[in-house]
């Protein structure tokens, strides 16, 4: 658990009790929260490259430094190995062949994070699919359009430039494939759009513009469809939820009351609906 807490905090996540001063807490809890103030700040944009990229150190080194600051004098190589082994035992019920922190970050951290949070992750691991290729952990709560652009063109762009300079064709091609998939998510044309069945077509996002209140399951769909995550989350994409919508629901007539999630609309359709809605508002003035 310590590794997962450290990874989340390094991504910039803070637990609600740390940010809500009005929350009713025990004295012991407040004492622990006070101790967290002495910990290093999280990443400034919530984009954590696993390999060294755009002038930043490898994620394993950054995580190791964070843990060393948190544990202080207790920190040691033996403690690092123990934390990795404890995490693997808790989630995988066995020891990994490679017990290094580097291998844990690359191969197991995201899968274990998904298990820890009921397959509704708030830290996502995006990868080009190569074991030694480009991959990055992103803090979903901070992963807005600007950060997806930064990931697509700044971090991944730096990786592509280096691969090209090193004449590493495989790394370049796989990285470019990932960049093209992220560009499609940025654009948001179907099937890489976000669809939220409790919102009208005029309220659907244009491109990658997630509303956190709509939930992880709705917003992570484009990344699952694009196949860029390191853990298969396709089972959370229910085509249809249980129960029936009320007659006032925006898609009631289209879906005959069924609570359908696997639906796609084009950018043109959404823009036309927005224009029509704006004209109705103007006419009503």
N, C-alpha and C positions, 0 to 999 in steps of 0.2 A: 504493500500500500504506500509506503514512503516514496517509492519511485514515481508512482502515479500522481501523488500529491505534488511532488517536486516538478514533474513535467507540466502539470496544469498551471502551477504558479509561475513557472518560467515562461509559459505562453501568455501570462498576464491575467489568468483567472484568479478571482478572489471570491471566497465564500460569502453568502449574504450576511452572515453575522459580522463580518469584517467591515461591511460598508453601510449597514443599517444601524445607526446610533440609537434608534428608538426600540430596537429589538430587546425583549426581556431575556436576559442571560444570567447565568450563575457567575459568581465571583471568579470561580476557577476558569470558566470559559473566557471571561474578560481578561484574565491574566495571560492566557495563552494567546489571545488576540494581540495583546500588547507586545508579546514576544515576536510576533510576526512582523512588527514594524521595523525590527532590526535586520530582517532578511533582505537580500538584494532585490532590487526592482525586477519585475518581469520584462520580457522583450517589449520593445517600443511599438511594434506593429503586430505582434502575434503570428509572425511568419518565421518559422524555425527550420532552416535548411539542415537536412541530415548530413550531407557532405559540406565541406567549406564552400561558401558561395557568397558573392557580392561583398567580400571583405569580412565576413563573419566566420568564426571558428566552427568546426563540426559540432553538431548537436550533442553528441556524447560528451565532448569536452566541456561544453557549456553547462550541461546537466551535472557533470561531475563537480565542477566549480561551485554550482549552486548547493549541492549536497554537502560539500566540504564546509561552506559557510554556515549551513544550517546545523550541522553536527559538531562543528568546532573541533575541539581537541579529540573527540571520539572518532573523527573520520580517519579511515585507513583503507588500504587496498582490500584487506580482509572483510571489512564492513561492506564495502562496495559489492564484493562477490556474494556476501550473505544476503544483501538486499535483493540482488538479482535472483538468487536461488529461492528466496522466500516468495517473491512475486510469481516465479514459475510454478512453484509448488502449490500456491494458492489458486491459481487459475488453470494451470495445465496438468496439475497433479503429477508432475515428473520434472526431473532436471533436464535442462537443455544441453545439447551436445556442445554448443558454444555458450559458455556462461559469462561472456564479456558484456560490459555495458553497451558497447558498440553494437553487438549482435542483438541485444534486447531491444534497443531503440529501433533498429532497422527491421527486425523480423517479428517482434512479439508485442511491442508496447501498444500499438493501436488495437490489435485483436483483444488484448487483455482489457484495455480501456473500454472497448465496446461491451465486453462481458460485465465489467464493473458497473456500467451505467445502463444496463438493460437494452443494449443495442441502440441507444440514442446518444451517440457520442457528441461531446462539445469540443473535443480536439480531434481533428481529422488528419489522416496521413495520406497525402497525395503523391503518386509516384509514376515514373515512366516505365516501370516494370522490370528494369534491370537491377540486379543485386548491387552492383557498384555504380548505378546510374543516379539520376537526379530524383530526390524526393524531399518533401517538406511537410512539417506538421503545421497546421493552421488552427488558430483559436476561432471557432465558428462564431462566437458572440461578437468578434471584431472583424469578421471576414466580409466586409462590404465590397461594393464594386471597385472602389479605389484600391483595396488590398488585393483583390483578384487581379486587377491590372498590374499591380506591382509584382505579384507572383509571376504572372504570365510573361511580362516584358523586361522586368529588372532582374529578378533572381534567376529565372529560367533563361533570360536573354544572356546574362553573364555566363551561365553554364554552357550555353550553345556556342558562345564566342570562344571559350576556352577549348571546347571539344574540337571546334573547327581549326583553331591554331595548333592543336596537338595532332591534327589529322586523324582523330578518333571517329571514324565513320559511324560505327554502331552507336556510340553515345550520342552523336549529333542527330542521327536519324530518329532514335527513340525519343530524345528530348524534343525534337521538332514535332513528332507525332503528338506528344503530350501538349505542347504549346497550341497546336491546332485544335485539340479537343477543348482546352481551356478557352480558346477564342470563341468556340461555338457556345459554350456555357455563358460567356460574357454577352454574346449577342442575344441568346435566349430564344432562338427559333426552335420550333418543335423538332425533335422530341427532347430537346435540352432546355425546355422552359420550366418554370415553376407554375404548378396549377394548385389553387387553393379552392376547394369546392364550396366553402362558405362565403366566398367573395364573388361578386358579379364579374363579368368579363371586363368591364371598364376598370375594375379594381385589381385585376391580375397584374403581377410585376412585368415590366418591360425589361428583358434581359436579366442579368444577375442583380437583383435588387430585393434581397430577402427581408421579410418582416419576421423578426425573432419570435413574435407572439404566435406565429402560425406553426411553430414547432419544427424540430429537427427532421421529422419524417417527411414533411412537405418540402423543405428546403434542400435536403441532401439528394433528392431524386435525380437532378441533372448529373451529379457526380457519379452516382451509381450507374445511371444509364450510359455515361461516357466510359465507364470501366477504369477510372483513374485512382480508386481507393485501394489500399493494400489489404483490406479485409472485405469479404463479400457480405454486403448488407441488403441484398436483394429481397430477402424474406420479410423485411419490414415494409416493403412497398405493396401493401394490400390494394388490389384492384378495386375492391369494394369493402367498406366497413359494415359492421352489423347494424341492424335497425333501419329505419326509414326517416328521411327528412320531412320536416313540416312543409305544408303547401307554400309557405312564404319564402322558402329557401331559394336562392338565386338560380339554382340549376334543377329545381324540382321538375319542371316540364320536360327538360332535356333528358334527364335520367329516370323519369317516371317515379320519382321519390327515392330511388336507390342512392346510397351514399358512395358515389364513385370518385376515385382518386386518380385513376390512370386515364387521364383525359388531356389532350393537348390542343392549344389554340395558337394560331399564327400571330406574328407581330402585327401584320396588317389588320387582322380581326380585332385585336386589342386596341390598336390606335383608332380604328374606325369607331369602336364602342366608346372610347374616351372622347372623341370629337362629338359624337352624338349626345353624350351626357353633358358635355360643356354647353352645347347649343340649347339643350332643354333648360339648363340652369339660367342661361342668358335670357331665354324667352320668357321665363317665369318672373323676371325682375320687373 
